[in-house]
Amino acid sequence: MQNYGHYVFPDPGLFIHPATAGKYIKSWLRVRDAWFMRVAKEPSLALSNQSWHTFLSIDNTVPEKGETKAAHRRQEVLDIILPNSVMYPGVEKQSSLMGPIVWQGREYPSGVLLPEKVV
C-alpha cells in the first residue's frame, strides 16, 4: 500500500525554522537509533508530516493535562514511534525522552544547546 504524503523519516523542512530547529533536532536524535532499528525490521513505517511535527514538538518538561485531544495525539504518535517491547524483546521504552543526546558516539547533556556543527 502506498502512503503519499507520508515519510519514513522526518521531512527536512521541519528542521529549518530557527525557533524550533534546535528542539526538533534534539527530539530526532533521541529517537533516531530506535527508529532505524524499527525501519530495518518494519520497512512499511511511514508517518504523516503532522505526526512527525507532533512528535518532534513534544516537550517532556511540561506534564500533560488530563484527557485532552493533544494528549491523545501525543500518545498515539509516541506509541507509533517508540519500539514495542513485545515485538523487540530486550528493548525497553524509557519513561521519558529525557537524558543525554548521542550523536556519532558523543553525548551532549540534556538542556544544553547543541553545537552548531551538530545542528
Secondary structure as GFF3:
##gff-version 3
##sequence-region A 1 119
A	DSSP	beta_strand	6	7	.	.	.	ID=ss1
A	DSSP	three_ten_helix	12	15	.	.	.	ID=ss2
A	DSSP	alpha_helix	21	41	.	.	.	ID=ss3
A	DSSP	beta_strand	47	48	.	.	.	ID=ss4
A	DSSP	alpha_helix	49	56	.	.	.	ID=ss5
A	DSSP	alpha_helix	69	81	.	.	.	ID=ss6
A	DSSP	beta_strand	101	103	.	.	.	ID=ss7
A	DSSP	beta_strand	106	108	.	.	.	ID=ss8
###
